[in-house]
């Protein structure tokens, strides 16, 4: 019940979930080791299917709306043939799966990452993840849970690989989460104590293993070294982030910093209602409603205009369009502007 509901929640929370959640639901077959487990998995699928009913109803009433964002960021409609789509997908899949790119550059989007701060995943945790994969394949491949985690990590790359942006953090976040989960076998192996056959007498008469002491020292030393490396690289990222992050003009644009400036200017003026127009950067009107809610201001002070719908003469308008006709521009801030319609 809870797993089915969780899959439903994943489907509704972010665009990639509409593909990733069904893939994870399919991956539950790894847990089918007997008839009882088969029934349990089928129950999960039924619950998950029930959670999808509102989504199906919405899609029937508004055809194409749920996939409009995907159509914008994907290459599927741009490629001339099925063969070209398959080739592009394979190329993009291995590009996103690449550990080298994940470590060196990572996400180049200024909204998601800081340039020159290394990749999107720290080096030491990735080493632990790779060691964890080796341990799972060598010793735990019969465990349904770890087989599912390996499958889930590979499946998590698929949503991002269907889009044009490499290492997009938002679409690849599940991949990195599953890599972090795969650190667990490595951490357990590095920390565990193993008894050995070679014993010697020590001064107090107790029996200890020379090999055990050596293994314990080397493994724990490696673990401590990796943890220290993680802390050092994380500290380096923080230094670069606070030193360069606020200065990057791309980040101000990506994080819609300019909207608050034009919003404050508009709300300081007596003209009401304030009209909201969306441009290239999508549904920016939501910022006005968000700031109004935070300030305890009535959202009825704002009217969101449909695409192409003009504001009435004399109206005050917040817009993310690049320009306006028959208007007086009052203020520009980043990609946003405040103007009065003539």
N, C-alpha and C positions, 0 to 999 in steps of 0.2 A: 504493500500500500504506500509506504513512505517513499520507496524507490521510484514507483510510478509517478507519484506526485512531484518528486524532485526532477524527474525527466521532463514533466510538463512545465515546471517552473523554468528549467533551462531553455525550453522551446520558446517561451514567451519573453524572456529577459533580454535577449540580444539576437541580432540577425543570424549569427553563426549557429545559434542554438537550434534553429529550425532544421539544420542538416546534422549537426553534431549529436543532438539528442537521439534521433532515430538510429544513428550509427552506434551509439553507446547502448541503446536498447537492443540492437542486434547482437552486440558483443556479449550480452548476458548469456548467450548459448554456451559460453565457456564454463558456466556454472552447472550446466545440465550433465550431471554425472550419474543420475538415476531418475526413476520415474517421479519421485517426490520433488526433486529439484526442477524437473520439467514443468510440473504443475505450478510450482512457485514462480517460475519465470513467466509462464503464461498469465498468471494473475497480475504480474507487474505490467505485462504488455496490455492487458485489458484496462487496467487503471490508467495507464498512459494514454491509451486510445480514447478513453472518456474525457481526459483533459484536453484533447485536441478538438473536441466537438465545437466549442466556441470559435476556434480558429477556422475550422471548415465553414461554419455558418458565415463568418465575417468575409471569408474569401469568396463565397458564393454571392454575397450581396455587393461586394466591392471587388470585382475581378481585376487581378493584376496589381492591386495596390500593395499587397504584402511582398510582392517580388520586384517592385519598382526600384527599390534601393539596390537590390542585387543586380538588376539589369544595368544599373548605372556604373557599378564598380567591377563588373565581371567582363571577361573577354568573350563569353560564349556567343553573343549575338554579333560580335565583330568579326569572328572567324568565318571563312567562306564555306567550310565543310566540316563534317563530323571528324574526319581524319585530322584536320588542323586543330580542332578543339582537343582531341585526345592527345596529340603531340604537345600542345601548349600546356595541358594539364600535367602531363608527366614531367615536363621541364620545370613548371612552377612548383610541383610537389617536391621534387628533389632540391630545388632552390631553397624552399622553406625548411625542408628537413635538414639541410646542411648545417653541421655543427660549427664549421669554420665561419660562416656568415653570422651565425648566432653569437659567436664569441667576439668577432672583430668589429663589425659595424652595427649589427642589429637593426632596429627600426630607424629609418632615416627621417621619419616624420617628427618634426620639432614638437608636436603636441604630445608625443609618446616617449621620446627619448632625448638625451643630450648628446650632441655631436662631440666626438673626441673623448668620450667617457667610456670607451670600450664597448662591448656588445650588449645585447639585451639579457644575457645571463652571465653570472659570475663564473670565473674559470674553475675554481675549486669545487663548487657545487656540481658543475657539469662533469668533472672528473669522478665525483662520487656517484653521479647518475650512471655514467658509463660502467663503473665498477659494479654498481647494483644490477645493471642489465646482464653483465657477465655472470654474476652469482645466480641470478634468476634462471638464465639459460642453462647453466652448468648443474645447479643443484635443486632448483625449485620449479622447473618447467612443468611438473605434474600438478602444481598447485593452481587451481582454477582462478584464484584471485590474482596471482601475478601474471598469468596468461592474459587475463582481462586487462590488466594495467598496461602491458606491452601493446595489446591491440588498441586500447584507448589512446595511447600516446601516438601511435601511427595514424589512427583515425582523426585525431585532433588537428592534423596538418591539412586535411582535406578542405575544410571551409575556406581557409586562407589561400590555398592553392587554386581555387576557382576564381580568384580575383586578381587584379593586375598589380597590386602592391606587395612587394616582398617584405617578409618579416613584420607584417602589420601586427602590432602588439595586441590590439583588441581582438583580432581574428585568430591570433596564435596563442592567446593566454592559456588555453587549456593544455596545449602541448607542453608548455613550461611547467605547469602545475603537475602533470603526470611525470615529467622528468624529475621534479622534486620528490614526488612519492617514491620514485625508483632509487632515491638516495638511501632509503630505509634499510634495505639488505646490506648495503655497503657500510653504513654506520654501525649496524649490528655486528658485522664481521670484524670491523676494525676494533670494536670495543670488547668483544667476547674473550673469555679466558678458556683455553683448551688444555686439558691434561695430556701429557705425553708419557711415553714409556720409559724414557731415560731419567732415572732418579739418582740422586746423590744425598748423602747425609750432611746435614748442616750442623753448626756448632751446638745448637740447643737440642739436638737429637731428633728434630722433626725431619720429615722427608719432603723435599721440594724437587721440582723438575727444572733442570737447567734449561731445557728447550722451552718450557713454558715461560720462564722468566724472559728469555730472549724474544719469544714471539710477542709477549705482552708489551715489552718495551718498544719493539719496532712498530707494531701496529698502532699503539697509542701515540707514539711519536709522529707517525704519519698522519693520524687523525688530528692531533694538535696542530701540526703544520698546515693542514688543509683548512682548519677552522681559523687559524691566524691569517692565512692568505685571504679567506673570505672577508674577514673583518677589515683587512687592509684595503682590499679592492672596493669594498662598500664605502669605506671612508674616502677613498680617492673619488668615487662617484659623487659623494656629497660635496666635496670641495669643488669639483668642476660644476656641479649643478648650481650651487649658490654663487659661484664666481661668474659663470658665463650664462646660466639660465635666464636670469632676469634681463640680460642685455640682448638676447636674441629676438630680433623683431618678428621672426617667423612664429615664435611661440606666442607673442602677443596677439597675432592674427589668428593662430590656430585655437587659442583659448578664448577668443571673443572678448578680449580685455576692453576693446573700444566701445562695446555696446553700453557698458555702464556709464560711460561719459555722456553719450548722446541721450541715454535714458534719464540721467539726472538733470540734464539741460531741459529736456522736454517736460518733465514733471514739475520743474521749477516755474514753468510758464503757466498762465491761467487757462489757456485754451484746452477745452475738452469736447469730445473724446480725442484721444491720441490714436492715430491710425498706424497700423503696423503692416509693412510690406516686405515680403521675402524676395531675395534675389538669388544670385548664383550660389550662395553659401547655405541654402536650404532654409528650413523653418526657424529662422532667427526670432520670430515673434515670441517664441516660448520664453526667451530671456526676459522680456517685459513682464510677462505674467509671473515669472519666477521672482523677479525683484519686487514686484508689487506685493506678492504673497509674503515675502520676508519682511517687508516694511509695514504690513497690515493695511495696505492700500487696496481699495476695491478694484478688482479686475474689470469691472464694468466701465472704468475710465479708458479702456483700450478696446479698439475694434480691429480685428485681423481681417485684412482684405484678401480676397481670392486673387489668384494670378491674373493680371490684366485688368482687374477692377480698379477704377480710378477713385481717388479720395475726393470728397466734395471741395469746392472752391473755398479757400481760406483755412483749410484743415491743416493741423500739425501732423507731420508724418515722420516716423522712424523707419528707415529702409536699409536693406543690405544690397540694394542695387548699386551699380557703379555710377549712375547718373540719373537725372530726372529731367523731364520736359515741362515747361510752363510752371516753374517753381522758383522759390527763393531758398537757396541753401543757407541754412543758419550755422551748421556746424558739421565738420567731418572728424571722425575718429577711427583710425585704422580702416576697416572695410565698411564702416557704417556711416550713415549721415542722417542729419535731422534737417527737414526742410518744410516750408509752408507752400501748400498747393495754391496756384493761381486759379 
